[in-house]
């Protein structure tokens, strides 16, 4: 568990790490269709592609097609 404790303007302590973990599966605000973790989600907030899958796919694209080769 993370220990990101901050003091608010009212003097209350806020654990940002716990807040981040609590809301990591909530849909992010914006037009990218992702949750707070970076997972790609559909219209019903079901995970279509996890963040790790997206990173691995992008890495494999770059490794298989190195720049400059034909």
mmCIF file as Biopython writes it, N, C-alpha, C and O atoms, coordinates in Angstrom:
data_model
#
loop_
_atom_site.group_PDB
_atom_site.id
_atom_site.type_symbol
_atom_site.label_atom_id
_atom_site.label_alt_id
_atom_site.label_comp_id
_atom_site.label_asym_id
_atom_site.label_entity_id
_atom_site.label_seq_id
_atom_site.pdbx_PDB_ins_code
_atom_site.Cartn_x
_atom_site.Cartn_y
_atom_site.Cartn_z
_atom_site.occupancy
_atom_site.B_iso_or_equiv
_atom_site.auth_seq_id
_atom_site.auth_asym_id
_atom_site.pdbx_PDB_model_num
ATOM 1   N N  . UNK A ? 1  ? 0.837   -1.177 0.000   1.0 0.0 1  A 1 
ATOM 2   C CA . UNK A ? 1  ? 0.000   0.000  0.000   1.0 0.0 1  A 1 
ATOM 3   C C  . UNK A ? 1  ? 0.880   1.237  0.000   1.0 0.0 1  A 1 
ATOM 4   O O  . UNK A ? 1  ? 1.923   1.265  0.652   1.0 0.0 1  A 1 
ATOM 5   N N  . UNK A ? 2  ? 0.467   2.238  -0.716  1.0 0.0 2  A 1 
ATOM 6   C CA . UNK A ? 2  ? 1.259   3.460  -0.827  1.0 0.0 2  A 1 
ATOM 7   C C  . UNK A ? 2  ? 0.984   4.385  0.352   1.0 0.0 2  A 1 
ATOM 8   O O  . UNK A ? 2  ? -0.060  4.292  0.997   1.0 0.0 2  A 1 
ATOM 9   N N  . UNK A ? 3  ? 1.907   5.256  0.620   1.0 0.0 3  A 1 
ATOM 10  C CA . UNK A ? 3  ? 1.781   6.184  1.736   1.0 0.0 3  A 1 
ATOM 11  C C  . UNK A ? 3  ? 1.917   7.624  1.251   1.0 0.0 3  A 1 
ATOM 12  O O  . UNK A ? 3  ? 2.788   8.355  1.724   1.0 0.0 3  A 1 
ATOM 13  N N  . UNK A ? 4  ? 1.075   8.034  0.323   1.0 0.0 4  A 1 
ATOM 14  C CA . UNK A ? 4  ? 1.097   9.399  -0.195  1.0 0.0 4  A 1 
ATOM 15  C C  . UNK A ? 4  ? 0.143   10.256 0.628   1.0 0.0 4  A 1 
ATOM 16  O O  . UNK A ? 4  ? -0.996  10.492 0.223   1.0 0.0 4  A 1 
ATOM 17  N N  . UNK A ? 5  ? 0.610   10.719 1.780   1.0 0.0 5  A 1 
ATOM 18  C CA . UNK A ? 5  ? -0.230  11.521 2.660   1.0 0.0 5  A 1 
ATOM 19  C C  . UNK A ? 5  ? 0.014   13.005 2.412   1.0 0.0 5  A 1 
ATOM 20  O O  . UNK A ? 5  ? 1.157   13.461 2.388   1.0 0.0 5  A 1 
ATOM 21  N N  . UNK A ? 6  ? -1.062  13.742 2.231   1.0 0.0 6  A 1 
ATOM 22  C CA . UNK A ? 6  ? -0.992  15.179 2.013   1.0 0.0 6  A 1 
ATOM 23  C C  . UNK A ? 6  ? -1.954  15.868 2.959   1.0 0.0 6  A 1 
ATOM 24  O O  . UNK A ? 6  ? -2.956  15.288 3.377   1.0 0.0 6  A 1 
ATOM 25  N N  . UNK A ? 7  ? -1.644  17.096 3.288   1.0 0.0 7  A 1 
ATOM 26  C CA . UNK A ? 7  ? -2.529  17.875 4.141   1.0 0.0 7  A 1 
ATOM 27  C C  . UNK A ? 7  ? -3.346  18.810 3.260   1.0 0.0 7  A 1 
ATOM 28  O O  . UNK A ? 7  ? -2.795  19.545 2.441   1.0 0.0 7  A 1 
ATOM 29  N N  . UNK A ? 8  ? -4.672  18.775 3.436   1.0 0.0 8  A 1 
ATOM 30  C CA . UNK A ? 8  ? -5.550  19.616 2.628   1.0 0.0 8  A 1 
ATOM 31  C C  . UNK A ? 8  ? -5.526  21.048 3.140   1.0 0.0 8  A 1 
ATOM 32  O O  . UNK A ? 8  ? -4.914  21.337 4.169   1.0 0.0 8  A 1 
ATOM 33  N N  . UNK A ? 9  ? -6.184  21.931 2.429   1.0 0.0 9  A 1 
ATOM 34  C CA . UNK A ? 9  ? -6.254  23.336 2.830   1.0 0.0 9  A 1 
ATOM 35  C C  . UNK A ? 9  ? -6.993  23.495 4.155   1.0 0.0 9  A 1 
ATOM 36  O O  . UNK A ? 9  ? -6.769  24.462 4.883   1.0 0.0 9  A 1 
ATOM 37  N N  . UNK A ? 10 ? -7.872  22.545 4.466   1.0 0.0 10 A 1 
ATOM 38  C CA . UNK A ? 10 ? -8.617  22.593 5.733   1.0 0.0 10 A 1 
ATOM 39  C C  . UNK A ? 10 ? -7.854  21.934 6.874   1.0 0.0 10 A 1 
ATOM 40  O O  . UNK A ? 10 ? -8.334  21.924 8.007   1.0 0.0 10 A 1 
ATOM 41  N N  . UNK A ? 11 ? -6.687  21.388 6.600   1.0 0.0 11 A 1 
ATOM 42  C CA . UNK A ? 11 ? -5.871  20.774 7.635   1.0 0.0 11 A 1 
ATOM 43  C C  . UNK A ? 11 ? -6.105  19.283 7.795   1.0 0.0 11 A 1 
ATOM 44  O O  . UNK A ? 11 ? -5.508  18.670 8.681   1.0 0.0 11 A 1 
ATOM 45  N N  . UNK A ? 12 ? -6.949  18.678 6.973   1.0 0.0 12 A 1 
ATOM 46  C CA . UNK A ? 12 ? -7.207  17.242 7.058   1.0 0.0 12 A 1 
ATOM 47  C C  . UNK A ? 12 ? -6.144  16.488 6.260   1.0 0.0 12 A 1 
ATOM 48  O O  . UNK A ? 12 ? -5.649  16.979 5.246   1.0 0.0 12 A 1 
ATOM 49  N N  . UNK A ? 13 ? -5.801  15.286 6.733   1.0 0.0 13 A 1 
ATOM 50  C CA . UNK A ? 13 ? -4.839  14.449 6.033   1.0 0.0 13 A 1 
ATOM 51  C C  . UNK A ? 13 ? -5.587  13.620 4.987   1.0 0.0 13 A 1 
ATOM 52  O O  . UNK A ? 13 ? -6.623  13.022 5.275   1.0 0.0 13 A 1 
ATOM 53  N N  . UNK A ? 14 ? -5.042  13.595 3.765   1.0 0.0 14 A 1 
ATOM 54  C CA . UNK A ? 14 ? -5.641  12.849 2.664   1.0 0.0 14 A 1 
ATOM 55  C C  . UNK A ? 14 ? -4.620  11.839 2.160   1.0 0.0 14 A 1 
ATOM 56  O O  . UNK A ? 14 ? -3.501  12.207 1.800   1.0 0.0 14 A 1 
ATOM 57  N N  . UNK A ? 15 ? -5.004  10.566 2.134   1.0 0.0 15 A 1 
ATOM 58  C CA . UNK A ? 15 ? -4.125  9.504  1.627   1.0 0.0 15 A 1 
ATOM 59  C C  . UNK A ? 15 ? -4.402  9.349  0.132   1.0 0.0 15 A 1 
ATOM 60  O O  . UNK A ? 15 ? -5.346  8.662  -0.258  1.0 0.0 15 A 1 
ATOM 61  N N  . UNK A ? 16 ? -3.589  9.981  -0.694  1.0 0.0 16 A 1 
ATOM 62  C CA . UNK A ? 16 ? -3.800  9.967  -2.138  1.0 0.0 16 A 1 
ATOM 63  C C  . UNK A ? 16 ? -3.570  8.576  -2.722  1.0 0.0 16 A 1 
ATOM 64  O O  . UNK A ? 16 ? -4.228  8.211  -3.696  1.0 0.0 16 A 1 
ATOM 65  N N  . UNK A ? 17 ? -2.667  7.802  -2.164  1.0 0.0 17 A 1 
ATOM 66  C CA . UNK A ? 17 ? -2.416  6.450  -2.649  1.0 0.0 17 A 1 
ATOM 67  C C  . UNK A ? 17 ? -3.638  5.557  -2.487  1.0 0.0 17 A 1 
ATOM 68  O O  . UNK A ? 17 ? -3.997  4.816  -3.403  1.0 0.0 17 A 1 
ATOM 69  N N  . UNK A ? 18 ? -4.276  5.625  -1.324  1.0 0.0 18 A 1 
ATOM 70  C CA . UNK A ? 18 ? -5.480  4.824  -1.083  1.0 0.0 18 A 1 
ATOM 71  C C  . UNK A ? 18 ? -6.618  5.294  -1.982  1.0 0.0 18 A 1 
ATOM 72  O O  . UNK A ? 18 ? -7.381  4.475  -2.494  1.0 0.0 18 A 1 
ATOM 73  N N  . UNK A ? 19 ? -6.736  6.589  -2.173  1.0 0.0 19 A 1 
ATOM 74  C CA . UNK A ? 19 ? -7.772  7.149  -3.039  1.0 0.0 19 A 1 
ATOM 75  C C  . UNK A ? 19 ? -7.556  6.707  -4.486  1.0 0.0 19 A 1 
ATOM 76  O O  . UNK A ? 19 ? -8.510  6.383  -5.193  1.0 0.0 19 A 1 
ATOM 77  N N  . UNK A ? 20 ? -6.297  6.697  -4.916  1.0 0.0 20 A 1 
ATOM 78  C CA . UNK A ? 20 ? -5.957  6.263  -6.270  1.0 0.0 20 A 1 
ATOM 79  C C  . UNK A ? 20 ? -6.294  4.787  -6.473  1.0 0.0 20 A 1 
ATOM 80  O O  . UNK A ? 20 ? -6.857  4.411  -7.501  1.0 0.0 20 A 1 
ATOM 81  N N  . UNK A ? 21 ? -5.946  3.947  -5.483  1.0 0.0 21 A 1 
ATOM 82  C CA . UNK A ? 21 ? -6.238  2.515  -5.585  1.0 0.0 21 A 1 
ATOM 83  C C  . UNK A ? 21 ? -7.735  2.246  -5.545  1.0 0.0 21 A 1 
ATOM 84  O O  . UNK A ? 21 ? -8.224  1.357  -6.241  1.0 0.0 21 A 1 
ATOM 85  N N  . UNK A ? 22 ? -8.455  2.994  -4.750  1.0 0.0 22 A 1 
ATOM 86  C CA . UNK A ? 22 ? -9.897  2.794  -4.611  1.0 0.0 22 A 1 
ATOM 87  C C  . UNK A ? 22 ? -10.615 3.075  -5.928  1.0 0.0 22 A 1 
ATOM 88  O O  . UNK A ? 22 ? -11.619 2.432  -6.233  1.0 0.0 22 A 1 
ATOM 89  N N  . UNK A ? 23 ? -10.113 4.026  -6.707  1.0 0.0 23 A 1 
ATOM 90  C CA . UNK A ? 23 ? -10.798 4.460  -7.918  1.0 0.0 23 A 1 
ATOM 91  C C  . UNK A ? 23 ? -10.095 4.049  -9.212  1.0 0.0 23 A 1 
ATOM 92  O O  . UNK A ? 23 ? -10.360 4.635  -10.261 1.0 0.0 23 A 1 
ATOM 93  N N  . UNK A ? 24 ? -9.205  3.054  -9.161  1.0 0.0 24 A 1 
ATOM 94  C CA . UNK A ? 24 ? -8.434  2.718  -10.357 1.0 0.0 24 A 1 
ATOM 95  C C  . UNK A ? 24 ? -9.269  2.056  -11.444 1.0 0.0 24 A 1 
ATOM 96  O O  . UNK A ? 24 ? -8.869  2.081  -12.608 1.0 0.0 24 A 1 
ATOM 97  N N  . UNK A ? 25 ? -10.393 1.475  -11.117 1.0 0.0 25 A 1 
ATOM 98  C CA . UNK A ? 25 ? -11.235 0.838  -12.128 1.0 0.0 25 A 1 
ATOM 99  C C  . UNK A ? 25 ? -12.408 1.714  -12.563 1.0 0.0 25 A 1 
ATOM 100 O O  . UNK A ? 25 ? -13.267 1.263  -13.321 1.0 0.0 25 A 1 
ATOM 101 N N  . UNK A ? 26 ? -12.451 2.946  -12.098 1.0 0.0 26 A 1 
ATOM 102 C CA . UNK A ? 26 ? -13.502 3.887  -12.474 1.0 0.0 26 A 1 
ATOM 103 C C  . UNK A ? 26 ? -13.144 4.518  -13.815 1.0 0.0 26 A 1 
ATOM 104 O O  . UNK A ? 26 ? -11.981 4.835  -14.065 1.0 0.0 26 A 1 
ATOM 105 N N  . UNK A ? 27 ? -14.120 4.696  -14.660 1.0 0.0 27 A 1 
ATOM 106 C CA . UNK A ? 27 ? -13.902 5.277  -15.983 1.0 0.0 27 A 1 
ATOM 107 C C  . UNK A ? 27 ? -13.347 6.702  -15.849 1.0 0.0 27 A 1 
ATOM 108 O O  . UNK A ? 27 ? -13.851 7.507  -15.066 1.0 0.0 27 A 1 
ATOM 109 N N  . UNK A ? 28 ? -12.315 6.990  -16.618 1.0 0.0 28 A 1 
ATOM 110 C CA . UNK A ? 28 ? -11.682 8.309  -16.578 1.0 0.0 28 A 1 
ATOM 111 C C  . UNK A ? 28 ? -12.535 9.326  -17.339 1.0 0.0 28 A 1 
ATOM 112 O O  . UNK A ? 28 ? -13.274 8.970  -18.256 1.0 0.0 28 A 1 
ATOM 113 N N  . UNK A ? 29 ? -12.424 10.565 -16.953 1.0 0.0 29 A 1 
ATOM 114 C CA . UNK A ? 29 ? -13.158 11.637 -17.619 1.0 0.0 29 A 1 
ATOM 115 C C  . UNK A ? 29 ? -12.435 11.989 -18.912 1.0 0.0 29 A 1 
ATOM 116 O O  . UNK A ? 29 ? -11.216 12.159 -18.917 1.0 0.0 29 A 1 
ATOM 117 N N  . UNK A ? 30 ? -13.174 12.098 -19.993 1.0 0.0 30 A 1 
ATOM 118 C CA . UNK A ? 30 ? -12.577 12.441 -21.274 1.0 0.0 30 A 1 
ATOM 119 C C  . UNK A ? 30 ? -13.160 11.600 -22.385 1.0 0.0 30 A 1 
ATOM 120 O O  . UNK A ? 30 ? -14.157 10.905 -22.193 1.0 0.0 30 A 1 
ATOM 121 N N  . UNK A ? 31 ? -12.538 11.665 -23.542 1.0 0.0 31 A 1 
ATOM 122 C CA . UNK A ? 31 ? -13.076 10.969 -24.700 1.0 0.0 31 A 1 
ATOM 123 C C  . UNK A ? 31 ? -12.213 9.795  -25.145 1.0 0.0 31 A 1 
ATOM 124 O O  . UNK A ? 31 ? -12.361 9.334  -26.277 1.0 0.0 31 A 1 
ATOM 125 N N  . UNK A ? 32 ? -11.316 9.292  -24.295 1.0 0.0 32 A 1 
ATOM 126 C CA . UNK A ? 32 ? -10.400 8.222  -24.696 1.0 0.0 32 A 1 
ATOM 127 C C  . UNK A ? 32 ? -10.912 6.818  -24.407 1.0 0.0 32 A 1 
ATOM 128 O O  . UNK A ? 32 ? -10.287 5.856  -24.853 1.0 0.0 32 A 1 
ATOM 129 N N  . UNK A ? 33 ? -12.007 6.651  -23.691 1.0 0.0 33 A 1 
ATOM 130 C CA . UNK A ? 33 ? -12.574 5.351  -23.323 1.0 0.0 33 A 1 
ATOM 131 C C  . UNK A ? 33 ? -11.567 4.485  -22.581 1.0 0.0 33 A 1 
ATOM 132 O O  . UNK A ? 33 ? -11.293 3.355  -22.985 1.0 0.0 33 A 1 
ATOM 133 N N  . UNK A ? 34 ? -11.020 5.017  -21.496 1.0 0.0 34 A 1 
ATOM 134 C CA . UNK A ? 34 ? -10.104 4.283  -20.631 1.0 0.0 34 A 1 
ATOM 135 C C  . UNK A ? 34 ? -10.539 4.467  -19.185 1.0 0.0 34 A 1 
ATOM 136 O O  . UNK A ? 34 ? -11.270 5.400  -18.854 1.0 0.0 34 A 1 
ATOM 137 N N  . UNK A ? 35 ? -10.069 3.545  -18.315 1.0 0.0 35 A 1 
ATOM 138 C CA . UNK A ? 35 ? -10.281 3.750  -16.892 1.0 0.0 35 A 1 
ATOM 139 C C  . UNK A ? 35 ? -9.033  4.404  -16.311 1.0 0.0 35 A 1 
ATOM 140 O O  . UNK A ? 35 ? -8.094  4.716  -17.044 1.0 0.0 35 A 1 
ATOM 141 N N  . UNK A ? 36 ? -9.022  4.607  -15.018 1.0 0.0 36 A 1 
ATOM 142 C CA . UNK A ? 36 ? -7.916  5.332  -14.395 1.0 0.0 36 A 1 
ATOM 143 C C  . UNK A ? 36 ? -6.586  4.580  -14.503 1.0 0.0 36 A 1 
ATOM 144 O O  . UNK A ? 36 ? -5.528  5.206  -14.444 1.0 0.0 36 A 1 
ATOM 145 N N  . UNK A ? 37 ? -6.615  3.262  -14.658 1.0 0.0 37 A 1 
ATOM 146 C CA . UNK A ? 37 ? -5.389  2.469  -14.817 1.0 0.0 37 A 1 
ATOM 147 C C  . UNK A ? 37 ? -4.819  2.581  -16.213 1.0 0.0 37 A 1 
ATOM 148 O O  . UNK A ? 37 ? -3.628  2.345  -16.411 1.0 0.0 37 A 1 
ATOM 149 N N  . UNK A ? 38 ? -5.647  2.937  -17.193 1.0 0.0 38 A 1 
ATOM 150 C CA . UNK A ? 38 ? -5.201  3.001  -18.570 1.0 0.0 38 A 1 
ATOM 151 C C  . UNK A ? 38 ? -5.725  1.859  -19.402 1.0 0.0 38 A 1 
ATOM 152 O O  . UNK A ? 38 ? -5.381  1.739  -20.577 1.0 0.0 38 A 1 
ATOM 153 N N  . UNK A ? 39 ? -6.571  0.997  -18.798 1.0 0.0 39 A 1 
ATOM 154 C CA . UNK A ? 39 ? -7.178  -0.101 -19.544 1.0 0.0 39 A 1 
ATOM 155 C C  . UNK A ? 39 ? -8.213  0.466  -20.509 1.0 0.0 39 A 1 
ATOM 156 O O  . UNK A ? 39 ? -8.951  1.388  -20.163 1.0 0.0 39 A 1 
ATOM 157 N N  . UNK A ? 40 ? -8.267  -0.083 -21.712 1.0 0.0 40 A 1 
ATOM 158 C CA . UNK A ? 40 ? -9.261  0.344  -22.692 1.0 0.0 40 A 1 
ATOM 159 C C  . UNK A ? 40 ? -10.589 -0.315 -22.316 1.0 0.0 40 A 1 
ATOM 160 O O  . UNK A ? 40 ? -10.632 -1.526 -22.098 1.0 0.0 40 A 1 
ATOM 161 N N  . UNK A ? 41 ? -11.674 0.464  -22.236 1.0 0.0 41 A 1 
ATOM 162 C CA . UNK A ? 41 ? -12.979 -0.040 -21.829 1.0 0.0 41 A 1 
ATOM 163 C C  . UNK A ? 41 ? -14.017 0.226  -22.908 1.0 0.0 41 A 1 
ATOM 164 O O  . UNK A ? 41 ? -13.846 1.111  -23.746 1.0 0.0 41 A 1 
ATOM 165 N N  . UNK A ? 42 ? -15.108 -0.561 -22.875 1.0 0.0 42 A 1 
ATOM 166 C CA . UNK A ? 42 ? -16.196 -0.343 -23.821 1.0 0.0 42 A 1 
ATOM 167 C C  . UNK A ? 42 ? -17.229 0.590  -23.190 1.0 0.0 42 A 1 
ATOM 168 O O  . UNK A ? 42 ? -16.974 1.189  -22.145 1.0 0.0 42 A 1 
ATOM 169 N N  . UNK A ? 43 ? -18.391 0.709  -23.825 1.0 0.0 43 A 1 
ATOM 170 C CA . UNK A ? 43 ? -19.415 1.635  -23.340 1.0 0.0 43 A 1 
ATOM 171 C C  . UNK A ? 43 ? -20.019 1.227  -22.001 1.0 0.0 43 A 1 
ATOM 172 O O  . UNK A ? 43 ? -20.609 2.059  -21.311 1.0 0.0 43 A 1 
ATOM 173 N N  . UNK A ? 44 ? -19.880 -0.042 -21.627 1.0 0.0 44 A 1 
ATOM 174 C CA . UNK A ? 44 ? -20.421 -0.525 -20.357 1.0 0.0 44 A 1 
ATOM 175 C C  . UNK A ? 44 ? -19.332 -0.717 -19.303 1.0 0.0 44 A 1 
ATOM 176 O O  . UNK A ? 44 ? -19.540 -1.428 -18.321 1.0 0.0 44 A 1 
ATOM 177 N N  . UNK A ? 45 ? -18.180 -0.092 -19.501 1.0 0.0 45 A 1 
ATOM 178 C CA . UNK A ? 45 ? -17.030 -0.105 -18.584 1.0 0.0 45 A 1 
ATOM 179 C C  . UNK A ? 45 ? -16.427 -1.489 -18.387 1.0 0.0 45 A 1 
ATOM 180 O O  . UNK A ? 45 ? -15.824 -1.747 -17.345 1.0 0.0 45 A 1 
ATOM 181 N N  . UNK A ? 46 ? -16.570 -2.381 -19.352 1.0 0.0 46 A 1 
ATOM 182 C CA . UNK A ? 46 ? -15.888 -3.672 -19.321 1.0 0.0 46 A 1 
ATOM 183 C C  . UNK A ? 46 ? -14.537 -3.508 -20.000 1.0 0.0 46 A 1 
ATOM 184 O O  . UNK A ? 46 ? -14.428 -2.835 -21.025 1.0 0.0 46 A 1 
ATOM 185 N N  . UNK A ? 47 ? -13.509 -4.124 -19.429 1.0 0.0 47 A 1 
ATOM 186 C CA . UNK A ? 47 ? -12.155 -3.997 -19.967 1.0 0.0 47 A 1 
ATOM 187 C C  . UNK A ? 47 ? -12.057 -4.752 -21.285 1.0 0.0 47 A 1 
ATOM 188 O O  . UNK A ? 47 ? -12.317 -5.953 -21.342 1.0 0.0 47 A 1 
ATOM 189 N N  . UNK A ? 48 ? -11.677 -4.035 -22.349 1.0 0.0 48 A 1 
ATOM 190 C CA . UNK A ? 48 ? -11.491 -4.615 -23.672 1.0 0.0 48 A 1 
ATOM 191 C C  . UNK A ? 48 ? -10.041 -5.058 -23.828 1.0 0.0 48 A 1 
ATOM 192 O O  . UNK A ? 48 ? -9.771  -6.178 -24.263 1.0 0.0 48 A 1 
ATOM 193 N N  . UNK A ? 49 ? -9.111  -4.179 -23.473 1.0 0.0 49 A 1 
ATOM 194 C CA . UNK A ? 49 ? -7.681  -4.483 -23.545 1.0 0.0 49 A 1 
ATOM 195 C C  . UNK A ? 49 ? -7.004  -3.839 -22.337 1.0 0.0 49 A 1 
ATOM 196 O O  . UNK A ? 49 ? -7.151  -2.641 -22.094 1.0 0.0 49 A 1 
ATOM 197 N N  . UNK A ? 50 ? -6.261  -4.648 -21.585 1.0 0.0 50 A 1 
ATOM 198 C CA . UNK A ? 50 ? -5.591  -4.108 -20.406 1.0 0.0 50 A 1 
ATOM 199 C C  . UNK A ? 50 ? -4.423  -3.218 -20.830 1.0 0.0 50 A 1 
ATOM 200 O O  . UNK A ? 50 ? -3.976  -3.255 -21.976 1.0 0.0 50 A 1 
ATOM 201 N N  . UNK A ? 51 ? -3.958  -2.444 -19.909 1.0 0.0 51 A 1 
ATOM 202 C CA . UNK A ? 51 ? -2.835  -1.541 -20.173 1.0 0.0 51 A 1 
ATOM 203 C C  . UNK A ? 51 ? -1.598  -2.341 -20.566 1.0 0.0 51 A 1 
ATOM 204 O O  . UNK A ? 51 ? -0.866  -1.952 -21.477 1.0 0.0 51 A 1 
ATOM 205 N N  . UNK A ? 52 ? -1.362  -3.462 -19.877 1.0 0.0 52 A 1 
ATOM 206 C CA . UNK A ? 52 ? -0.196  -4.301 -20.180 1.0 0.0 52 A 1 
ATOM 207 C C  . UNK A ? 52 ? -0.287  -4.898 -21.574 1.0 0.0 52 A 1 
ATOM 208 O O  . UNK A ? 52 ? 0.724   -4.976 -22.271 1.0 0.0 52 A 1 
ATOM 209 N N  . UNK A ? 53 ? -1.479  -5.325 -22.000 1.0 0.0 53 A 1 
ATOM 210 C CA . UNK A ? 53 ? -1.647  -5.853 -23.350 1.0 0.0 53 A 1 
ATOM 211 C C  . UNK A ? 53 ? -1.346  -4.783 -24.384 1.0 0.0 53 A 1 
ATOM 212 O O  . UNK A ? 53 ? -0.701  -5.064 -25.394 1.0 0.0 53 A 1 
ATOM 213 N N  . UNK A ? 54 ? -1.803  -3.559 -24.146 1.0 0.0 54 A 1 
ATOM 214 C CA . UNK A ? 54 ? -1.559  -2.467 -25.082 1.0 0.0 54 A 1 
ATOM 215 C C  . UNK A ? 54 ? -0.074  -2.156 -25.185 1.0 0.0 54 A 1 
ATOM 216 O O  . UNK A ? 54 ? 0.435   -1.914 -26.279 1.0 0.0 54 A 1 
ATOM 217 N N  . UNK A ? 55 ? 0.616   -2.163 -24.066 1.0 0.0 55 A 1 
ATOM 218 C CA . UNK A ? 55 ? 2.059   -1.886 -24.063 1.0 0.0 55 A 1 
ATOM 219 C C  . UNK A ? 55 ? 2.811   -2.988 -24.802 1.0 0.0 55 A 1 
ATOM 220 O O  . UNK A ? 55 ? 3.710   -2.703 -25.593 1.0 0.0 55 A 1 
ATOM 221 N N  . UNK A ? 56 ? 2.443   -4.260 -24.545 1.0 0.0 56 A 1 
ATOM 222 C CA . UNK A ? 56 ? 3.105   -5.379 -25.223 1.0 0.0 56 A 1 
ATOM 223 C C  . UNK A ? 56 ? 2.859   -5.344 -26.727 1.0 0.0 56 A 1 
ATOM 224 O O  . UNK A ? 56 ? 3.774   -5.611 -27.506 1.0 0.0 56 A 1 
ATOM 225 N N  . UNK A ? 57 ? 1.638   -5.020 -27.149 1.0 0.0 57 A 1 
ATOM 226 C CA . UNK A ? 57 ? 1.342   -4.923 -28.582 1.0 0.0 57 A 1 
ATOM 227 C C  . UNK A ? 57 ? 2.175   -3.832 -29.243 1.0 0.0 57 A 1 
ATOM 228 O O  . UNK A ? 57 ? 2.725   -4.036 -30.326 1.0 0.0 57 A 1 
ATOM 229 N N  . UNK A ? 58 ? 2.268   -2.680 -28.598 1.0 0.0 58 A 1 
ATOM 230 C CA . UNK A ? 58 ? 3.046   -1.573 -29.151 1.0 0.0 58 A 1 
ATOM 231 C C  . UNK A ? 58 ? 4.523   -1.937 -29.219 1.0 0.0 58 A 1 
ATOM 232 O O  . UNK A ? 58 ? 5.192   -1.619 -30.202 1.0 0.0 58 A 1 
ATOM 233 N N  . UNK A ? 59 ? 5.039   -2.599 -28.187 1.0 0.0 59 A 1 
ATOM 234 C CA . UNK A ? 59 ? 6.441   -3.019 -28.175 1.0 0.0 59 A 1 
ATOM 235 C C  . UNK A ? 59 ? 6.709   -4.006 -29.309 1.0 0.0 59 A 1 
ATOM 236 O O  . UNK A ? 59 ? 7.703   -3.885 -30.025 1.0 0.0 59 A 1 
ATOM 237 N N  . UNK A ? 60 ? 5.817   -4.979 -29.464 1.0 0.0 60 A 1 
ATOM 238 C CA . UNK A ? 60 ? 5.999   -5.975 -30.524 1.0 0.0 60 A 1 
ATOM 239 C C  . UNK A ? 60 ? 5.958   -5.346 -31.913 1.0 0.0 60 A 1 
ATOM 240 O O  . UNK A ? 60 ? 6.689   -5.780 -32.802 1.0 0.0 60 A 1 
ATOM 241 N N  . UNK A ? 61 ? 5.129   -4.345 -32.114 1.0 0.0 61 A 1 
ATOM 242 C CA . UNK A ? 61 ? 5.098   -3.633 -33.395 1.0 0.0 61 A 1 
ATOM 243 C C  . UNK A ? 61 ? 6.447   -2.984 -33.681 1.0 0.0 61 A 1 
ATOM 244 O O  . UNK A ? 61 ? 6.941   -3.044 -34.807 1.0 0.0 61 A 1 
ATOM 245 N N  . UNK A ? 62 ? 7.033   -2.373 -32.680 1.0 0.0 62 A 1 
ATOM 246 C CA . UNK A ? 62 ? 8.287   -1.659 -32.881 1.0 0.0 62 A 1 
ATOM 247 C C  . UNK A ? 62 ? 9.454   -2.626 -33.052 1.0 0.0 62 A 1 
ATOM 248 O O  . UNK A ? 62 ? 10.378  -2.334 -33.810 1.0 0.0 62 A 1 
ATOM 249 N N  . UNK A ? 63 ? 9.436   -3.757 -32.373 1.0 0.0 63 A 1 
ATOM 250 C CA . UNK A ? 63 ? 10.524  -4.710 -32.479 1.0 0.0 63 A 1 
ATOM 251 C C  . UNK A ? 63 ? 10.465  -5.439 -33.815 1.0 0.0 63 A 1 
ATOM 252 O O  . UNK A ? 63 ? 11.504  -5.684 -34.428 1.0 0.0 63 A 1 
ATOM 253 N N  . UNK A ? 64 ? 9.281   -5.785 -34.270 1.0 0.0 64 A 1 
ATOM 254 C CA . UNK A ? 64 ? 9.150   -6.502 -35.529 1.0 0.0 64 A 1 
ATOM 255 C C  . UNK A ? 64 ? 9.395   -5.614 -36.739 1.0 0.0 64 A 1 
ATOM 256 O O  . UNK A ? 64 ? 9.813   -6.107 -37.787 1.0 0.0 64 A 1 
ATOM 257 N N  . UNK A ? 65 ? 9.145   -4.331 -36.620 1.0 0.0 65 A 1 
ATOM 258 C CA . UNK A ? 65 ? 9.358   -3.391 -37.718 1.0 0.0 65 A 1 
ATOM 259 C C  . UNK A ? 65 ? 10.373  -2.334 -37.293 1.0 0.0 65 A 1 
ATOM 260 O O  . UNK A ? 65 ? 10.002  -1.181 -37.075 1.0 0.0 65 A 1 
ATOM 261 N N  . UNK A ? 66 ? 11.643  -2.704 -37.173 1.0 0.0 66 A 1 
ATOM 262 C CA . UNK A ? 66 ? 12.634  -1.701 -36.767 1.0 0.0 66 A 1 
ATOM 263 C C  . UNK A ? 66 ? 12.775  -0.621 -37.819 1.0 0.0 66 A 1 
ATOM 264 O O  . UNK A ? 66 ? 12.618  -0.867 -39.015 1.0 0.0 66 A 1 
ATOM 265 N N  . UNK A ? 67 ? 13.064  0.541  -37.366 1.0 0.0 67 A 1 
ATOM 266 C CA . UNK A ? 67 ? 13.163  1.703  -38.251 1.0 0.0 67 A 1 
ATOM 267 C C  . UNK A ? 67 ? 14.295  1.515  -39.254 1.0 0.0 67 A 1 
ATOM 268 O O  . UNK A ? 67 ? 15.398  1.112  -38.887 1.0 0.0 67 A 1 
ATOM 269 N N  . UNK A ? 68 ? 14.019  1.805  -40.503 1.0 0.0 68 A 1 
ATOM 270 C CA . UNK A ? 68 ? 15.042  1.749  -41.523 1.0 0.0 68 A 1 
ATOM 271 C C  . UNK A ? 68 ? 15.108  0.449  -42.287 1.0 0.0 68 A 1 
ATOM 272 O O  . UNK A ? 68 ? 15.699  0.409  -43.366 1.0 0.0 68 A 1 
ATOM 273 N N  . UNK A ? 69 ? 14.518  -0.625 -41.765 1.0 0.0 69 A 1 
ATOM 274 C CA . UNK A ? 69 ? 14.556  -1.889 -42.512 1.0 0.0 69 A 1 
ATOM 275 C C  . UNK A ? 69 ? 13.335  -2.002 -43.403 1.0 0.0 69 A 1 
ATOM 276 O O  . UNK A ? 69 ? 12.292  -1.409 -43.126 1.0 0.0 69 A 1 
ATOM 277 N N  . UNK A ? 70 ? 13.475  -2.774 -44.484 1.0 0.0 70 A 1 
ATOM 278 C CA . UNK A ? 70 ? 12.373  -2.918 -45.437 1.0 0.0 70 A 1 
ATOM 279 C C  . UNK A ? 70 ? 11.939  -4.346 -45.557 1.0 0.0 70 A 1 
ATOM 280 O O  . UNK A ? 70 ? 11.020  -4.650 -46.318 1.0 0.0 70 A 1 
#
